Amino acid sequence: MKLEMRDQPGQLVAALKPISAVGGNIIAVIHQREATTPAEALAVQIVLELPEGRLERLLELLREQGVNVVRIGEERLLYECTLIMIGHLMHTDLSDTVDQIDRTGSAEVTELSVVMPAIDSPSSARITIRSTNRAEMKRAMRILRAVADQKGLLIIEPLEDA
Amino acid sequence: MRIAILGFGSVGRGIARVILGKGLDITVTGLADSRSGLIDAGGIDLLAALSKKERGEPCGDPGISPMDVVERAEYDILVEVTPTDVETAEPALGHMRGALRRGRHVVTSNKGPIAIAYPGLRALAEANGVLLRYEATVCGAIPLIHAMQEGLAGNAITRICGVFNGTCNYILTRMAAEGLTYEQALAEARDLGYAEADPTYDVEGIDAAIKLVILANTILDMDTTLDDVERTGITLLSSEALQLAEDQDCTIRLIGEILPEAGVLRVSPRIVAKDHPLVVEGTLNAVTVETDLAGDLTFIGKGAGSTETASAVIGDILYIQSRHVQGY
């Protein structure tokens, strides 16, 4: 989000405090003077991670501090994980496989590339899942593993976490 | 210093050649292959034994068994390099117990006994005031066990992951580089002598899983068996899957992983970024050890081969010599 505040000592700290108060995690603070900013004001961009449903409370607290929120850009699905699946993906109802992830509401399949070399031979797919947080990604992976187990699919997970 | 060598295949002969080639101050007083044995307190003629083997003959007297060598030869260190049996660990386990009971040090490349019976063997060694060393059981030439036991002493190890099987790594390297199918790459690995006629042990991830069990039980104080390892091999991998990984600057490697906190041991194909240090080519092995003090360390080297495995065995022999054998 982009914030504007009075250019006075202690103002930046006052703007950051509410973020931790609502359980948020500050990822980056970018501060540069811009021509469009009034001389007595300070413009700051903050990248942060917030638990679901805390944004309204944060905005309220910021307003109380006299901080003006200029712009908010929201990315809901922050975590991304790409896997490869091998097996009879179509015969085992690929859309159901995708659906089981999407149904969670907090993780979804955002990309799918399928290669089918020949009828009756196993196909391979690269599947990208995005989720709201790490715990939801773990849950999505558990679901996918269970589905793969049941449908006899091989899942190749990434070495490192999302 | 005097040693007895049990097993005169690729590893045993590699050790003999290094002793001869480097003129090491090591006298071999006992030697046995699967069909015969030799006992000579004055020192066995290794050159003669090697050329007998090359002619396809037994190295010694058919009337002398490996157990005779264990019990009757005069040696400081028993070098147990017979073929491994991952189910029973025999006959190697019996050989090692026999030597430890006699108060003799043991050096081995034999995975079975270390994976299955390490706590008992270590207790037996301690009770008899001798050492048991097994560097060659994991990743051939890479001094991984020594590094973790000595160099990283004092560190908490939070994760170990790596490429523990050269045969699988060769197959996956070739599938990625040339678009070969699994069957084509396996056939090529067989032609080059990297894969056995029955490749199950390698391609199903059993070999890698045993190495994880050894590291877990001997370095991380875990109590695990082969059945505790979640294991998926590489036999179902498609060249299309490798291409899909490649499209994202990634590749697929068979990765063995231990997470001590979570108690997880697993061997499975994983997607790895191509610039990741574990992405090594051909038959190489690579292992990353994550620690609290030293950070992450990655070891890369040859995981198999006669001379490479001999390197690990000789390292263990000289370690014992420098610390524990009287007169040195």
Interface residues (C-beta under 8 A of the other chain):
Chain A: T82 L83 I84 I86 G87 S113 V115 P117 P122 S123 S124 A125 R126 L154 I156 E157 P158 L159
Chain B: C161 T232 L236 L237 S238 E240 A241 Q243 L244 A245 D247 Q248 C250 I252 R253 I255 S268 P269 R270 I271 V272 H276 L278
